[in-house]
Amino acid sequence: MVLRIHLTTENMLAQSFSALHNYILEDECVLLRPLLQDDANFLQYFSENEPEIWRYSLQTAAGADNLAQYIASAIQDREKGAAYPFIIFDKKNQQYAGSTRLYEIDIKNETTYLGYTWLGSAFQRTGINRHCKYLLLQFAFDQMGFHRVAFRADARNIASIQAMEAIGCKQEGILRDHLILPDGSRRTSVQLSILASEWQQTVKLSLQKLCVS
């Protein structure tokens, strides 16, 4: 069953979210649909030619084997109800552009993280990321009724942190050496979040303006 989400301001309980549903989020620029194992075919070019995309990532998708494992792991987390991965489709250019997801989904406490977001180099700094964030945040807050959406970024990834702050994320603190990277080194992360009240009061309108600028 495919549910095409018509995004409105109607609020729903977080319990209405189900990882078993095939949610499709879209606007005039991008379409987000559930990530499938066969999507490796659409993402193969980035995996083979742009390994720098995953420089700050906890899990690399560079190379065919890593890409297959990356997707398989994301799908397994979805089956457990812990995450919901999407593939990103650029409607203007009619091309697949990357991937993003909700993860560490906590229905009881109405919280989730938004991350694992990456785009091929040709789609970076085009505004696509803003549209993805808007669709996902509207889905999380307005459709599903989550109370809090959080974000984490490698402290060295200044551009990503600044981009999150630009859409209204509030920095909460720094998690020192709390994760081990694929190369064995430890990552210090910056923690940010948006609350439902902040989304309704300021962030939604601000992000809408950024999407049309």
N, C-alpha and C positions, 0 to 999 in steps of 0.2 A: 504494500500500500504506500503510495506516495502522497504526502501532504504538502501542498503548495501553500506556503505561508503568505497571507496578505497582511502585511504589517500595519497594525493600527495602534491606538493608544489604550486598547482594552487590556486590563491587567488580569492575569490568571495566576493560580497557585503554582508554586514550584513543582508540586507533585504531579502536575499535568505533563511534565517533561518525561519522555521515554526515549532511551537510546535505541529502541527497536523501531521507532518511526523514522521514515525517510524524509527529513525536513529539507526543503529547498528554499533558500533565501536569495532574493534577487532585487535589483533595481535596474536603472537604465544602463549602468556601466558593468556590473559584475553579477555573476551567478555562483552561488555556493551550493554544492550538493554533497551528499555523503561520499567519503573516500572509499574506493573499492580496490581490491588487489590488482585488478587489470589496469588500473590507472597508472601503473608503472610505465605503460606504453606511452602515455601522454607526458610523463614527467622525466622520461629517460634522457632527453637532451640535456636538461639541467644537471642531472646526476653525473653524466659523463663529461660535461664541458665546463661546469661552473661549481667546482667543489668548494670555492671560497664562500658560497652561500651559507654553509654550515660551520663557519669559523668559530662562532660563539655558541653553537648548539650542544646540547647534552647528548644528542644522538645524531650522527651524520647519515646523510642519504647519498653521499658521493660514491659512485660506482654501483653497478647493477645489483650486486649482492646486498650492499648496504641499503639501497633503495627498497628492495623487496622486503628486507627485514624491518625497515622503517615503517612501511605501510602495514605489514603484518602485525607489528606491535601496536600500531594505532587502532587497527580493527579489533584486535584482542581486547584492548582497553574499552572500546565501544561495547563489545559484547558483555563485558563485566559491568557496564553502566558507569564506568569511571571517566570516560572521555567521549567526545563526539567530534571526529575529524572530518574536515571538508576539503574538497579540491576546489581551487579557484579558477573560474572561467572568465576571461576578458571578453565581454560581449561586443565591444567595439571592434576588436581585431579578430574575433572568433578564434581565440587560442586559449589553451590552458596555460595558466600563469604561475601556479604554485599551490601551496596548501596552508591551512590554518586549522585550529581546533579549540574547543572548550575542553578542559581537562581538570583533574582533581575535583570532579563534580560531587558536591555534597548536598543532596536533596534535603536531608533533615535540617541542616543549618542554612539552606537557601543560598549557598555560595558556590562559586566556580572560578577557575582561572581561565584566562584567554591567552593563548600563546602558540608555540610551535609554528609561528607564522613565517613563511619565507616566500619570496618571489624571484623569478628569473631576472637577470640583470636588465633585460629589455623592458620589464614591467615595473621596475623600481623607480621611485620619484615621478610616477605618472598620476598619482592620486588614487590608484586602485586600493592601496592599503587602507586609506581613509574610508572608502566605501565598504570594504570588508569589515572594518571595526564598527562602522555605524550599523550595518546589518546585524552583526553578531550581538552588539550591545542592545539594540532594539529588541532582538529576539529574546535575549536573556532577561532583560528587565520588563519590557512591555508585554511580551507574549507568554513567557514562562513564569514571571514573577519572582525571579531571583532577587535577593537583597543586596548582594555584594559580588562584584566581579573584580578579581585580582590579577596582577601581572607580575612577572619576574623577568629580570634581564641581567645578563653578565655585566658587572660593574664597568668593564672595559668598553662595553658597547654603548658609547655616549650617544651616538646618533639614534639608536633605538629608544633609549631612556628619554631623550629630548622629544622624540616623536610622540611617546606616550604622554608625557607631560603636556604637550601641545594640544592633545584632544581632551585634557581635563583630568588625567590621572593624578592622584595625590601620592607623593612619595611617603612611605611609612617607615622605612629604615633599611639597614644593610644587614644581610645574612653573611657572615664571614666564613669563608672556606667550608661551606656546608654541602657542596656537591663535588663529586669526582668526575672530571671530564674524560672523554675517550682516550686522551693521551696520558692519563694518569695524574695530571695536575689537578689542583683543587680550584673550584670557582667560587668567587665572592659575588653575591647577587644583590641587586637593588629590588626592593619590594614596593609595589605601588597598587592602588586600588581605586575603584569608583563605587560609591554607594548608590542605591536606588534613588534616594532623595536628591543627590547631586546630579544624577542623570536627568531627573525630571526638572530640576530647577535651572541648571545651567549647561550641563555637558551636551545634552541632546541638541539644543539649538546651536551651540557653538560648533559641534561636529557637522551639523547640517550645513552651516555656512561654509565650513572648510571644504565640504564635498562639492559645493557649487562654485567655489572660488577658482 
